[in-house]
Amino acid sequence: MSKDRGTIKWASLMLPEHVKLLQDMWQDDYRMTKPVLDSQEIEMLNAQILEAFELGSTVSVSIYSDGTVFDHIGVIIKLDSQTNHIILQSTDSTHVTIPFNDILSIMIR
């Protein structure tokens, strides 16, 4: 049996718009819905965030953004309760603003 290249062999016969639609469709397959945290998990996250902020510890924060989960590593330098964000100084000295609602987990290193 010959090796089939799937849709790749038909790419030369497809319009660029169709190729773009197929790529978008395949990319959507990897997106996930945002996990829902219960009240206990939220309380645990709040306690970990406050502990890391008070001790100045390095943390690894997992956040949900646009269907994917990202990890940021750094030190929490500011907790902004008015805008519900934390400011994280990354290991490369850049500042990352993270909304509280997007945080899925935090691990103190």
C-alpha positions as CSV (number, residue, x, y, z in Angstrom):
1,M,0.0,0.0,0.0
2,S,1.4,3.4,-0.9
3,K,1.8,6.2,1.7
4,D,-1.0,8.7,1.4
5,R,-0.2,12.3,2.1
6,G,-3.7,13.2,3.0
7,T,-4.8,16.7,2.2
8,I,-1.3,17.8,1.4
9,K,-1.5,16.2,-2.1
10,W,-4.6,18.2,-2.8
11,A,-3.1,21.6,-1.6
12,S,-2.0,22.5,-5.1
13,L,-5.6,22.2,-6.3
14,M,-7.1,24.2,-3.5
15,L,-7.7,27.9,-3.3
16,P,-5.7,29.7,-0.6
17,E,-8.9,30.5,1.2
18,H,-9.7,26.8,1.5
19,V,-6.3,26.0,2.8
20,K,-6.6,28.8,5.5
21,L,-10.0,27.5,6.5
22,L,-8.6,23.9,6.9
23,Q,-5.7,25.3,9.0
24,D,-8.1,27.2,11.2
25,M,-10.3,24.1,11.6
26,W,-7.2,22.0,12.7
27,Q,-6.1,24.7,15.1
28,D,-9.6,24.8,16.7
29,D,-9.3,21.1,17.4
30,Y,-6.5,21.9,20.0
31,R,-8.4,24.6,21.8
32,M,-9.9,23.8,25.1
33,T,-12.7,25.3,27.2
34,K,-11.8,27.2,30.3
35,P,-11.9,25.0,33.4
36,V,-14.3,26.1,36.1
37,L,-12.7,26.4,39.6
38,D,-14.9,25.8,42.6
39,S,-14.8,28.0,45.7
40,Q,-12.3,25.8,47.5
41,E,-9.8,26.0,44.6
42,I,-10.3,29.7,44.4
43,E,-9.6,30.1,48.1
44,M,-6.5,27.9,47.8
45,L,-5.2,30.1,44.9
46,N,-5.8,33.3,46.9
47,A,-3.8,31.9,49.8
48,Q,-1.0,30.8,47.6
49,I,-0.9,34.1,45.8
50,L,-0.8,36.0,49.1
51,E,1.9,33.7,50.5
52,A,4.1,34.1,47.4
53,F,3.6,37.8,47.4
54,E,4.5,38.2,51.1
55,L,7.6,36.0,50.9
56,G,8.7,37.3,47.5
57,S,8.9,33.7,46.2
58,T,9.3,32.6,42.6
59,V,6.1,31.1,41.3
60,S,4.9,29.3,38.3
61,V,1.5,30.5,37.2
62,S,-0.7,28.6,34.8
63,I,-3.2,30.9,33.0
64,Y,-6.0,30.3,30.5
65,S,-6.0,32.5,27.5
66,D,-7.8,32.1,24.2
67,G,-8.3,28.4,24.4
68,T,-4.8,27.5,25.6
69,V,-3.0,27.3,28.9
70,F,0.2,29.2,29.3
71,D,2.8,29.0,32.1
72,H,4.6,32.1,33.4
73,I,7.5,32.0,35.9
74,G,8.5,34.9,38.0
75,V,7.9,36.9,41.2
76,I,4.6,38.6,42.1
77,I,5.5,42.3,42.6
78,K,2.0,43.7,42.8
79,L,-1.5,42.7,43.7
80,D,-4.1,45.1,42.2
81,S,-7.5,44.5,43.8
82,Q,-9.1,47.4,41.9
83,T,-8.5,45.9,38.5
84,N,-8.3,42.3,39.8
85,H,-4.8,41.7,38.3
86,I,-1.4,40.6,39.5
87,I,1.8,42.0,38.1
88,L,4.4,39.3,37.7
89,Q,8.1,40.1,37.0
90,S,9.3,37.3,34.7
91,T,12.7,35.7,34.8
92,D,13.7,37.9,31.9
93,S,12.8,41.1,33.9
94,T,9.6,41.8,31.9
95,H,6.4,42.6,33.6
96,V,3.3,40.5,32.9
97,T,-0.2,41.5,33.9
98,I,-2.4,38.6,34.7
99,P,-6.1,38.8,35.5
100,F,-7.2,36.9,38.6
101,N,-10.0,35.2,36.6
102,D,-7.5,33.7,34.1
103,I,-5.3,31.9,36.8
104,L,-5.8,28.2,36.8
105,S,-3.0,27.2,39.2
106,I,0.0,28.5,41.0
107,M,3.0,26.7,42.3
108,I,5.5,28.2,44.7
109,R,9.1,27.3,43.8
